[in-house]
């Protein structure tokens, strides 16, 4: 896959986000480069943040009139991104207020994950952290109650039978349920009962440890919510970035999340225990590469020797999963190859059967037959697609 770090436009975005304006050779940018800055900022999900940086008066000091004019044009192009992010995030947090009030009323602690947690903890304004959905974590025993409560607010499960997997195997291979709702069904809630993977997945951590790392917080309207401690959040974000998506399928925004978290909570992160906990969860390779990645992009300060200490706990199987995510752009193929490392043989066979013979509700949802009861006629189409992905995976050399 292409090396983003060697891309000039990507480097400029990194410099802007880390306030290293003086390192940018503005005069050397072509008109094509200026156009690419806007497109890449959107693709990397940092457009509102770049809009804010371009509005900084100190950025234009000692720049030529032509450069100042181009910065002003780029700033204007990104204004709608800033506005849309602010509007949508406000919608999401309004929905979060409704959902949290209901869950809190049933004594269910829903932990904010990823965007929502970061927006209220490390970003100065919730509008600056673009969000596509609302991620919540609840303990497994509270999943059905929490799901029913959210559905009582008008939300509906987006995929029947949990992506086609039979109920018996659902928790073994899945870790979240997706529900759409809110105004015009514009909000996606991903309700997690596990982190990174299902119960049978080697990537899944010890949830008891994470449940001991839950802290209370509040939104702007003083609605009580819950987030993970800085140490737990750092570990989870690194694992999510590297083990679920991979360095080059991940947006620049996710690395910037880590940069802000480390910068703000440096003194609260348990750096001494980080290597040992990373090793216990088989996450050392993911944490190591994520920290290297954030340092390379933003020059993020890290404790002396921490990279080497974490790297010393490298796990061959985890490293293979990280490498697969880094090398393969096709997400379905990457997931197939990762399953070889993440699941034992018995689990892989069970998963294979759920993909080959998903239930009727899923087949109707996925293939939308004109006559609903003829859903089973679409099995050959599914088998062909599964076979082609499987052949690619089998024949691929690592």
C-alpha positions in Angstrom: 0.0 0.0 0.0 1.2 3.6 -0.6 3.3 5.2 2.1 1.2 8.1 3.3 4.1 9.5 5.3 6.1 10.2 2.2 3.3 12.2 0.6 3.9 15.9 0.6 0.3 16.9 1.1 -0.1 14.4 4.0 3.1 15.9 5.6 1.7 19.4 5.4 -1.5 18.3 7.1 0.6 16.7 9.9 2.6 20.0 10.3 -0.6 22.1 10.5 -2.2 19.8 13.1 1.0 19.9 15.2 1.3 23.7 14.8 4.6 23.4 13.0 3.7 26.1 10.5 7.4 27.1 10.0 8.2 23.7 8.5 5.9 24.2 5.5 7.3 25.5 2.2 4.2 27.4 1.2 5.8 29.2 -1.7 6.6 25.8 -3.4 3.0 24.6 -3.5 1.4 24.4 -6.9 -2.3 25.1 -7.7 -2.7 21.3 -7.8 -1.2 21.0 -4.3 -3.6 23.6 -2.9 -6.5 21.6 -4.4 -5.1 18.4 -3.0 -4.9 19.9 0.5 -8.7 20.3 0.7 -9.4 16.9 -0.8 -6.9 15.1 1.4 -8.0 16.9 4.6 -11.5 15.6 3.9 -10.3 12.1 3.0 -8.3 11.9 6.3 -11.3 13.3 8.3 -9.4 16.4 9.6 -11.1 19.1 7.5 -12.6 20.9 10.6 -9.3 20.9 12.4 -7.4 22.2 9.3 -10.1 24.9 9.0 -9.4 26.0 12.5 -5.6 26.0 12.0 -5.9 28.1 8.8 -7.8 30.7 10.7 -4.8 31.2 13.1 -3.5 34.7 12.4 0.1 33.7 13.2 0.0 31.2 10.3 0.0 34.1 7.8 2.8 36.1 9.4 5.8 36.5 7.1 4.0 34.9 4.2 3.8 36.5 0.8 0.5 38.1 -0.4 0.0 35.2 -2.8 0.4 32.6 -0.1 -2.0 34.5 2.2 -4.5 34.6 -0.6 -4.3 30.9 -1.2 -4.6 30.1 2.5 -7.7 32.3 2.6 -9.2 30.4 -0.4 -8.5 27.0 1.2 -9.9 28.3 4.5 -13.1 29.2 2.7 -13.4 25.8 1.0 -13.2 24.0 4.3 -15.8 26.2 6.0 -18.7 23.9 5.1 -16.9 21.0 6.6 -16.5 22.8 9.9 -20.2 23.8 9.9 -21.4 20.3 9.0 -19.2 18.7 11.6 -20.5 21.0 14.3 -24.1 20.5 13.3 -23.9 16.7 13.1 -22.0 16.4 16.3 -24.6 18.4 18.1 -27.2 16.0 16.7 -25.2 13.0 17.9 -24.8 14.5 21.4 -28.4 15.3 21.6 -29.2 11.7 20.9 -26.5 10.6 23.4 -28.3 12.7 26.0 -31.5 10.9 25.4 -29.9 7.5 25.4 -27.8 8.1 28.4 -30.7 9.3 30.4 -32.6 6.1 29.7 -29.7 3.8 30.4 -28.7 5.7 33.6 -32.3 5.3 34.7 -31.9 1.5 34.5 -28.5 1.7 36.3 -26.6 0.7 33.1 -23.2 2.3 32.6 -22.7 2.9 28.9 -19.0 3.8 28.3 -18.4 6.3 25.4 -15.8 5.0 22.9 -13.7 6.6 20.2 -15.1 9.9 18.8 -17.7 10.7 21.5 -15.3 10.0 24.4 -12.5 12.0 22.8 -14.8 14.9 21.8 -15.6 15.6 25.4 -12.3 14.8 27.0 -9.4 15.9 24.7 -10.8 18.2 22.1 -11.5 21.9 23.1 -14.8 21.8 21.2 -17.0 18.8 20.3 -17.3 20.3 16.7 -13.6 19.7 16.1 -13.8 15.9 16.3 -15.6 14.6 13.2 -17.9 11.7 14.1 -19.7 9.3 11.8 -21.5 7.3 14.6 -21.9 6.9 18.3 -19.9 4.1 19.9 -21.0 2.8 23.3 -19.7 -0.1 25.4 -21.9 -2.0 27.9 -21.1 -5.1 29.9 -22.2 -8.3 28.2 -25.0 -9.1 30.7 -26.6 -5.7 30.0 -26.5 -5.9 26.2 -30.1 -7.1 25.7 -31.5 -4.6 28.1 -29.4 -1.7 26.7 -30.4 -2.7 23.1 -34.1 -2.8 24.0 -33.9 0.6 25.7 -32.3 2.2 22.6 -34.9 0.5 20.4 -37.6 2.0 22.6 -36.3 5.4 21.5 -37.1 4.6 17.9 -33.8 2.9 16.8 -33.8 -0.3 14.7 -31.1 -2.9 14.2 -29.4 -2.2 10.9 -28.5 -5.8 10.0 -30.7 -8.7 10.9 -29.3 -11.7 12.8 -26.1 -9.8 13.5 -24.6 -9.9 10.0 -26.0 -13.4 9.3 -24.3 -15.1 12.3 -26.6 -17.5 14.2 -27.4 -16.5 17.8 -25.3 -19.4 19.2 -22.2 -18.0 17.5 -23.1 -14.3 17.7 -20.9 -13.4 20.7 -18.1 -15.6 19.6 -17.5 -13.6 16.4 -19.2 -10.3 16.8 -18.5 -7.5 19.3 -21.2 -4.9 18.5 -24.8 -4.4 17.3 -25.6 -1.5 15.0 -28.8 0.5 15.4 -30.1 3.4 13.3 -32.4 6.1 14.6 -32.7 9.7 15.6 -34.0 12.4 13.3 -34.6 10.8 9.8 -32.6 7.8 11.0 -29.5 9.8 10.6 -27.6 8.5 13.7 -25.9 5.2 13.9 -25.3 3.7 17.3 -22.8 0.9 17.6 -23.4 -0.8 20.9 -20.4 -2.9 21.9 -20.3 -5.7 24.4 -16.7 -6.5 23.6 -13.6 -4.6 22.4 -11.9 -5.2 19.0 -13.4 -8.7 18.5 -15.8 -11.4 19.7 -15.3 -13.8 22.6 -13.5 -16.4 20.3 -11.2 -13.7 18.9 -7.6 -13.7 20.1 -7.6 -9.9 19.8 -10.2 -9.5 22.5 -8.9 -8.2 25.8 -9.7 -9.0 29.4 -12.9 -7.0 30.0 -12.7 -7.2 33.7 -9.6 -5.0 33.6 -11.3 -2.5 31.3 -14.4 -2.4 33.6 -12.2 -1.4 36.5 -10.8 1.5 34.4 -14.2 3.2 33.9 -14.4 6.9 35.0 -17.4 9.2 35.2 -17.6 12.3 33.2 -20.1 14.9 32.1 -21.3 16.5 28.8 -21.8 20.2 28.4 -25.4 19.9 29.7 -24.1 18.0 32.8 -25.6 14.7 31.7 -23.5 12.1 33.5 -21.6 9.7 31.1 -18.7 7.3 31.4 -15.3 7.0 29.7 -12.3 4.8 30.1 -9.2 6.0 32.0 -6.5 7.6 29.9 -4.4 4.4 30.1 -7.3 2.1 29.0 -8.3 4.5 26.3 -4.8 4.7 24.9 -4.6 0.9 24.8 -8.0 0.5 23.2 -7.4 3.2 20.5 -4.1 1.7 19.6 -5.6 -1.8 19.2 -8.6 -0.4 17.3 -6.3 1.5 14.9 -3.8 -1.3 14.2 -5.7 -4.5 14.7 -9.1 -3.6 13.2 -8.0 -1.2 10.4 -4.3 -1.0 9.9 -2.0 2.0 9.6 -2.7 2.9 6.0 -6.4 2.2 6.0 -6.7 4.4 9.1 -7.4 8.1 8.9 -5.0 10.8 10.0 -7.7 11.8 12.5 -7.2 8.6 14.5 -3.5 9.3 14.9 -4.3 12.9 16.0 -6.7 11.5 18.6 -3.8 9.6 20.1 -1.6 12.7 20.0 -4.1 14.8 21.9 -4.8 12.0 24.4 -1.1 11.6 25.2 -0.4 15.3 25.3 -3.3 16.1 27.6 -3.1 13.0 29.9 0.6 12.4 30.0 0.8 12.4 33.8 -2.3 10.2 34.1 -1.2 7.5 31.8 0.4 4.5 33.6 3.5 4.4 31.4 5.3 1.9 33.7 2.6 -0.7 33.3 1.8 -0.1 29.7 4.3 -2.7 28.3 3.0 -5.4 30.7 -0.7 -4.7 30.0 0.0 -4.6 26.2 1.7 -8.0 26.4 -1.1 -9.5 28.5 -3.7 -8.6 25.9 -1.4 -9.6 23.0 -1.5 -6.0 21.8 2.1 -5.0 22.2 2.7 -4.9 18.4 -0.4 -2.7 17.9 0.6 -0.3 20.7 4.2 -0.2 19.5 3.3 0.7 15.9 0.6 3.1 16.9 2.9 5.1 19.2 5.7 5.0 16.5 3.1 6.2 14.0 1.9 9.1 16.1 5.4 10.2 16.9 6.4 10.2 13.3 3.4 12.3 12.3 3.3 14.9 15.0 6.6 14.6 17.0 4.5 13.5 20.0 6.6 13.3 23.2 6.9 9.8 24.6 8.7 8.6 27.8 12.3 7.5 27.1 12.6 3.8 26.4 8.8 3.1 26.2 8.9 2.1 22.6 11.7 -0.4 23.1 10.0 -1.8 26.3 6.7 -2.4 24.4 8.5 -3.8 21.3 10.2 -6.3 23.5 6.8 -8.0 24.1 6.2 -8.6 20.3 3.9 -11.5 19.6 4.3 -13.2 16.2 0.6 -13.9 15.6 -0.4 -10.3 16.5 2.4 -8.9 14.3 1.1 -11.0 11.3 -2.4 -9.5 11.8 -1.0 -6.0 12.0 1.1 -6.6 8.8 -1.9 -8.0 7.0 -3.9 -4.8 7.8 -1.0 -2.7 6.6 -0.5 -4.6 3.3 -4.0 -5.3 2.1 -6.5 -2.6 1.1 -9.4 -5.1 0.4 -11.1 -5.2 3.8 -12.9 -8.5 3.2 -9.6 -10.2 2.1 -7.8 -8.7 5.1 -10.4 -10.0 7.5 -10.2 -13.5 5.9 -6.5 -13.7 6.4 -6.6 -12.3 9.9 -9.2 -14.9 10.9 -6.4 -17.5 10.5 -4.5 -15.8 13.3 -7.4 -14.6 15.4 -9.4 -17.9 15.7 -8.5 -21.5 16.3 -9.5 -24.2 13.8 -12.8 -25.0 15.4 -13.9 -21.4 15.5 -12.8 -20.8 11.9 -15.0 -23.8 10.8 -18.0 -22.4 12.7 -17.4 -19.0 11.2 -17.1 -20.4 7.7 -20.5 -22.2 8.1 -22.2 -19.0 9.2 -20.9 -17.2 6.2 -21.9 -20.0 3.8 -25.3 -20.6 5.3 -26.6 -17.3 6.8 -30.2 -17.3 7.9 -33.3 -16.2 6.0 -33.6 -12.7 7.5 -30.1 -11.9 6.6 -30.4 -13.3 3.0 -33.5 -11.2 2.4 -31.7 -8.1 3.8 -28.5 -8.7 1.8 -29.9 -9.7 -1.6 -33.4 -8.2 -1.5 -35.2 -10.8 -3.7 -38.3 -9.5 -5.4 -40.3 -12.4 -4.0 -39.3 -12.5 -0.3 -39.7 -16.3 0.2 -37.3 -17.0 -2.7 -34.4 -15.8 -0.6 -32.7 -19.3 -0.7 -32.2 -19.0 -4.5 -29.4 -16.4 -3.7 -27.2 -18.9 -1.9 -25.2 -19.8 -5.1 -24.5 -16.0 -5.6 -23.2 -15.9 -2.0 -21.2 -19.1 -2.4 -19.5 -17.7 -5.5 -18.5 -14.5 -3.7 -17.3 -16.4 -0.7 -15.3 -18.8 -2.8 -13.6 -16.0 -4.8 -12.5 -14.2 -1.7 -11.3 -17.6 -0.2 -9.3 -18.5 -3.3 -7.6 -15.1 -3.2 -6.8 -15.6 0.4 -5.5 -19.2 0.0 -3.3 -18.3 -3.0 -1.9 -15.2 -1.5 1.7 -15.5 -0.3 2.8 -13.6 2.9 
